[in-house]
Amino acid sequence: MRNTPEIRPASAGDAAGIAATLRDLGWFAHIEGEPVEATVERVARQLALCAANDDHTVLVAEGEEGQIVGYLAAHWFPNLLKGGDGYVSELFIREAARDKGLGGRFLAAIEVEGKRRGCTRLLLFNRKERESYQRGFYPNHGWEERDDTALFNRWLTEGP
């Protein structure tokens, strides 16, 4: 039995654990308002899409009892100016597994993967109301907040 969650590539069998992690957060109204099975099915479909090619990396943290306690999703794409870029779209850790260094371990793992792929940078956004932003999680791990850049969004559906 291990004391520290193991970070490993996600597999199709991790859909229920990732869905449970998302539901545990309590941050997303559309997830809170749907049956558990619907969340698991959506996560399974998206995991299958990510696994279909090498443009995505999904890592999970597996706890002592084999349960998923967090995950990170990243996407790799060419940058015509500099080479490759990576985008970390999701990094979520269940409440009970926080403040134990797991987020930093996820970031270190994805940085290794980005370097392996020849990327020149990693990007992400962090909502300013999130506790991770308030305590400076990303700057504490060497990430730089850009004050000269605006993040824009255009919903193609009715929103989350």
N, C-alpha and C positions, 0 to 999 in steps of 0.2 A: 504494500500500500504506500502511495506517495503522499508527501505532505504538501507539495506545491503542484498546482494544476499543470498538466502537460499541454504545451501548445503544439498543435499538429494540424495538417491540412484537413479541411472538412470533407466529409463523405456524405453520400445520399442519406445514410442512416442518422445523420445529425440534425435533420430537419425539425424533429419534435423538440430537441434540446435548444436549438436556436430560437424556435417559436416561443418556447417557455421563457427564454431569456428576454425576448422582446415584450412578452406579456408581463413579466416580472417588473419591468421598468415602470409601467403605468403612465407612459408619456404620450401614447398615440391613441387618439380617440377612435380611429377607424379599426384598430386592433382590439381595443377594449369592447367595441360594439359588435364584434363578430364572434361566432363560435370558435372554440379552440381548433377544431378540425379545419376550419377555413384558413386560419393562420398557418397551420402546419402544411396544408396543401400549397399555399402560396410560396412559403419558404422552400418547399421541395421543388416546385417548378423553377424558382429562381436559382436554386443550387444546381439544378440540372443544366440550366442555361450557362451558368458560370463554368461548369465542368466540361462543356461542349468544346471549348477552345482554350488556348493558353493566355488569353487576354485578361484573365481574372485570377485572383488568389483569394480564397476564403480560408481563414485559420480559425480554429476553435481551441478553447481551453477546456480540458477535461479534468474534472475534479476527482477526488479520492474514490468516490462511489461510482465513477463512470458518467456522471452527469455533466452536461455542458454548462459552464459557469460564465462564459463570455465568448465573443467572436469578433473578428475583424474581417472586413471585405475591402479589397483593393482592386483597382482596374488599371491596366497598362495600355498606353497609347503613344503613338509617335508624336513628337514635337518637331515641326519642320525647322525651327530656329536652332534648337540645341540638342536634339536627340530624343530619347524617350522620357516620358513623364509617367508618374504613378499617381493615382488619386485614391485616397483612403475615404471610402464613402460611409463606412459604418465601423464603429468601435464601441461595443456595448458590453458591460460587465454587470452581472447580477449583484444586487446590493450586498449580499452576504460575502461576496468574493472581492469586494473593493478594498482599497487602502492596504494592499498586500504586495504591491509591485507588479501586478499582472498587466496593467495598462502599459507600463514602461517596457515590459517584456514583449508585448505585442508590437509596439513601435519598433523595438530593436529588431525583431524578426522580420518585419516588413521592410525595414531599411536594408537588411542583408539581402533580401529578395530583390529589392530595387537595384542595388549595386550589381547583383548577379546579372540582371537584365540590361545593365548599361544605362540606367536612367540617370538623368542629371538632377532631378528633383522629385519630391513627393509633395502633394497638395492635399489639403483637407479644409473643411470649414467646421466651426464649432459655434453653436448658438451661445450668445453672450449670457443668457439666463441660466445656462447649465452650470452645475456645481463645478464641473471640470474646468470651465472657462474662468469662473470666479477665483479658483485657487491656483490658476496659472499652470495647469497640468502640462499643456503642450510646450509653452516656453521653458518650463523646467526640464523638458526632455530635448531641448535644442531646436525646437520649431520657432519660427519667426512670424509674428503677426504683421501683416502688411498694412500700413496706414495709407498707402497710395493706391489701394485697389478696392473696388466695389464688387460685391458678389450680387449678381442678378439672377433672378429666377423667373421662369415663365411656365405656369402650370398648363399642361396639355390635357388635363382632366379637371375635374371639379376640386382638386386639391386632395390632401391626405385624408 
